[in-house]
């Protein structure tokens, strides 16, 4: 797909535009890709800056463009990804994840997830995904992170997003996504989370903004401190666990009344 790149001159503005166009093509990672590295596009610092600024503008205009949000995450997230790696390497489960590098989209067959017993994490994940028409294969690829292991960490972050929804009980409304982004921001420090956490409230009512400030963000702050680092959870090995017991074990605080 990217065989033309060897003929391109690196670092020029027109080439950044071409690469940005490639980024805009809405392609999700496919089953069988290796650790999120197959779609990598080498970029210079100037190209990354251009892609980041263009993606930020585009995502602000249309927050539904997951490809633009992903490009922004790729080009701004490296310092946070290094910190995430450090935290994963300091944890036994995190080290195992980085060693084995499981790809969720290759592991999960959504239809089979419905066979897990009622009340298990696997069954709750199946019900969450199927009721919304979601698929584990829908997450955007990592394209502009140059370190293969950091690229994997970014892919892992995107793939476990829905598991975090299931564990916390947060929904997928605009309000629910904003609260989850606050939780993810506080735990990971990824700048891309800041976009949804701070710009997202412009899309909700004034009364919901008040609740966000007084109830939902304080919940996210409490959860980010109490709950173990969500990137260190090996979700594929927890599917048969009772979800309520798992929430108690992980000290997930109950959501405020009327939480999204």
For each residue, the residues with C-beta under 8 A, 3 or more apart:
1:
2: 5 22 41
3: 6
4: 7 8
5: 2 8 41 42
6: 3
7: 4
8: 4 5 15 18
9: 12 15
10: 15 42 44 47
11: 15 44 46 47
12: 9 15 16
13: 16 17 46 50
14: 17 18
15: 8 9 10 11 12 18 19 47
16: 12 13 19 20 43 46 47 50 51
17: 13 14 20 21 50
18: 8 14 15 21 22
19: 15 16 22 23 41 43 47 51
20: 16 17 23 24 50 51 54 55 71
21: 17 18 24 25
22: 2 18 19 25 41 143
23: 19 20 41 51 55 67 68 71 143 144
24: 20 21 67 68
25: 21 22 67
26: 66 67
27: 39 67 140 141
28: 137 138 139 140 141
29: 33 36 38 39 105 137 139 140 141 155
30: 33 137
31: 105 106 137
32: 106
33: 29 30 36 37 38 39 103 141
34: 37 38
35: 101 103 148 151 152 155
36: 29 33 39 103 141 142 151 152 154 155 156
37: 33 34 40 142 148 151 152
38: 29 33 34 141
39: 27 29 33 36 141 142 143
40: 37 142 143 144 145 146 148 151
41: 2 5 19 22 23 143 144
42: 5 10 146
43: 16 19 47 48 51 75 144 146
44: 10 11 47 48
45: 48 49
46: 11 13 16 49 50
47: 10 11 15 16 19 43 44 50 51
48: 43 44 45 51 52 75 144
49: 45 46 52 53 75
50: 13 16 17 20 46 47 53 54
51: 16 19 20 23 43 47 48 54 55 71 74 75 144
52: 48 49 55 56 71 72 75 76
53: 49 50 56 57
54: 20 50 51 57 58
55: 20 23 51 52 58 59 68 69 71 72 75
56: 52 53 59 60 72 195
57: 53 54 60 61
58: 54 55 61 62 65 68
59: 55 56 62 63 65 68 69 72 195
60: 56 57 63 195 199
61: 57 58
62: 58 59 65 68
63: 59 60 69 196 199 200 203
64:
65: 58 59 62 68 69
66: 26 69 70 140
67: 23 24 25 26 27 70 71 140
68: 23 24 55 58 59 62 65 71 72
69: 55 59 63 65 66 72 73 140 192 195 196
70: 66 67 73 74 140 141 142 143 158
71: 20 23 51 52 55 67 68 74 75 143 144
72: 52 55 56 59 68 69 75 76 191 192 195
73: 69 70 76 77 154 190 191 192
74: 51 70 71 77 142 143 144 145 154
75: 43 48 49 51 52 55 71 72 144
76: 52 72 73 191 192
77: 73 74 80 81 145 154 190 191 192
78: 81 82 145 147 150
79: 82 83 189
80: 77 83 84 188 189 190 191
81: 77 78 84 85 145 147 150 153 154 190
82: 78 79 85 86 150
83: 79 80 86 87 188 189
84: 80 81 87 88 153 157 188 189 190 231
85: 81 82 88 89 98 149 150 153
86: 82 83 89 90
87: 83 84 90 91 94 229 231 232
88: 84 85 91 94 95 97 98 153 229 231 232
89: 85 86 94 95 98
90: 86 87 94
91: 87 88 94 95 229 232
92: 95 96
93: 96 97 232 233 234
94: 87 88 89 90 91 97 98 229 231 232
95: 88 89 91 92 98 99
96: 92 93 99 100 234
97: 88 93 94 100 101 102 156 231 232 234
98: 85 88 89 94 95 101 149 152 153
99: 95 96
100: 96 97
101: 35 97 98 152
102: 97 106 107 234 236
103: 33 35 36 106 107 155 159
104: 107 108 136 156 159 160 235 236
105: 29 31 108 136 137 139 159
106: 31 32 102 103
107: 102 103 104 236
108: 104 105 113 136 236
109: 112 113
110: 113 114 126 129 130 135 136
111: 114
112: 109 115
113: 108 109 110 116 122 123 125 126 129 239
114: 110 111 123 126 127 130
115: 112
116: 113 120 121 122 123 126 239 240
117: 120 123 240
118: 123
119: 123 124 242 243 244
120: 116 117 123 124 239 240 241 242 243
121: 116 124 125 163 166 167 235 238 239 240 241 242 243 246
122: 113 116 125 126 239 240
123: 113 114 116 117 118 119 120 126 127
124: 119 120 121 127 128 166 243
125: 113 121 122 128 129 162 163 166 239
126: 110 113 114 116 122 123 129 130
127: 114 123 124 130 131
128: 124 125 131 132 134 162 165 166
129: 110 113 125 126 132 134 135 136 162
130: 110 114 126 127 133 134
131: 127 128
132: 128 129 172
133: 130
134: 128 129 130 138 162
135: 110 129 138
136: 104 105 108 110 129 139 159 162
137: 28 29 30 31 105
138: 28 134 135
139: 28 29 105 136 155 158 159 161
140: 27 28 29 66 67 69 70 158
141: 27 28 29 33 36 38 39 70 155
142: 36 37 39 40 70 74 145 151 152 154 155 158
143: 22 23 39 40 41 70 71 74
144: 23 40 41 43 48 51 71 74 75
145: 40 74 77 78 81 142 150 151 154
146: 40 42 43 150 151
147: 78 81 150 151
148: 35 37 40 151 152
149: 85 98 152 153
150: 78 81 82 85 145 146 147 153 154
151: 35 36 37 40 142 145 146 147 148 154 155
152: 35 36 37 98 101 142 148 149 155 156
153: 81 84 85 88 98 149 150 156 157 231
154: 36 73 74 77 81 142 145 150 151 157 158
155: 29 35 36 103 139 141 142 151 152 158 159
156: 36 97 104 152 153 159 160 231
157: 84 153 154 160 161 184 188 190 231
158: 70 139 140 142 154 155 161
159: 103 104 105 136 139 155 156
160: 104 156 157 163 164 230 231 233 235
161: 139 157 158 164 165 180 184
162: 125 128 129 134 136 165 166
163: 121 125 160 166 167 233 235
164: 160 161 167 168 170 180 183 184 230
165: 128 161 162 168 169 170 171 172 176 180
166: 121 124 125 128 162 163 169 243
167: 121 163 164 230 243 246 247 250 252
168: 164 165 180 183 223 252 255
169: 165 166 252 255 259
170: 164 165 176 177 179 180 255 259 260
171: 165 175 176 260
172: 132 165 176 177
173: 176 177 260
174: 177 178 200 203 204 260
175: 171 178 179 204 208 212 216 260
176: 165 170 171 172 173 179 180 259 260
177: 170 172 173 174 180 181 196 200
178: 174 175 181 182 196 197 200 201 204 212 216 260
179: 170 175 176 182 183 212 216 217 219 220 259 260
180: 161 164 165 168 170 176 177 183 184 220
181: 177 178 184 185 193 196 197 200
182: 178 179 185 186 193 197 216 217 220 221
183: 164 168 179 180 186 187 220 223 224
184: 157 161 164 180 181 187 188 190 193 230
185: 181 182 188 189 190 193 194 197
186: 182 183 220 221 224
187: 183 184 224 227 229 230 231
188: 80 83 84 157 184 185 193 231
189: 79 80 83 84 185
190: 73 77 80 81 84 157 184 185 193 194
191: 72 73 76 77 80 194 195
192: 69 72 73 76 77 195 196
193: 181 182 184 185 188 190 196 197
194: 185 190 191 197 198
195: 56 59 60 69 72 191 192 198 199 200
196: 63 69 177 178 181 192 193 199 200
197: 178 181 182 185 193 194 200
198: 194 195 201
199: 60 63 195 196 202
200: 63 174 177 178 181 195 196 197 203 204
201: 178 198 204 208 209 212
202: 199
203: 63 174 200
204: 174 175 178 200 201 208 209 212
205: 208 209
206: 209 210
207: 210 211
208: 175 201 204 205 211 212
209: 201 204 205 206 212 213
210: 206 207 213 214
211: 207 208 214 215 216 256 258
212: 175 178 179 201 204 208 209 215 216 217
213: 209 210 216 217
214: 210 211 218
215: 211 212 218 219 256 259
216: 175 178 179 182 211 212 213 219 220 256 259 260
217: 179 182 212 213 220 221
218: 214 215 221 222
219: 179 215 216 222 223 253 255 256 259
220: 179 180 182 183 186 216 217 223 224
221: 182 186 217 218 224 225
222: 218 219 225 226 253
223: 168 183 219 220 226 227 252 253
224: 183 186 187 220 221 227
225: 221 222
226: 222 223 251 252 253
227: 187 223 224 230 250 251 252
228: 232 233 250 251
229: 87 88 91 94 187 232 233
230: 160 164 167 184 187 227 233
231: 84 87 88 94 97 153 156 157 160 187 188
232: 87 88 91 93 94 97 228 229
233: 93 160 163 228 229 230 238 250
234: 93 96 97 102 237 238
235: 104 121 160 163 238 239
236: 102 104 107 108 239
237: 234
238: 121 233 234 235 241 246
239: 113 116 120 121 122 125 235 236
240: 116 117 120 121 122
241: 120 121 238 245 246
242: 119 120 121 245 246
243: 119 120 121 124 166 167 246 247
244: 119 247 248
245: 241 242 248 249
246: 121 167 238 241 242 243 249 250
247: 167 243 244 250 252
248: 244 245 251 252
249: 245 246
250: 167 227 228 233 246 247
251: 226 227 228 248
252: 167 168 169 223 226 227 247 248
253: 219 222 223 226
254:
255: 168 169 170 219 259
256: 211 215 216 219 259
257:
258: 211
259: 169 170 176 179 215 216 219 255 256
260: 170 171 173 174 175 176 178 179 216
